[in-house]
Amino acid sequence: MSSSSDNAPSTRRPFLEIRCGGVRLVVQHIPYKLITVVTTVAGAVTGSLWFPR
């Protein structure tokens, strides 16, 4: 017999929720892979602009 909590919606709050007019953007968890790629690319671009040869 399954418990009643199996069918209950998740009570966790989203990591980020943005509402603008009729548009709603919800991020449930931190996208670590995306953040890693973006910071790596941004660091490489910034480094090449900061220390040009």
Protein Blocks (a to p, Z undefined) as FASTA:
>chain_A
ZZfklmpccfbdcfbdcdehjbccddfbacfklmmmmmmmmmmmmmmmmmcZZ
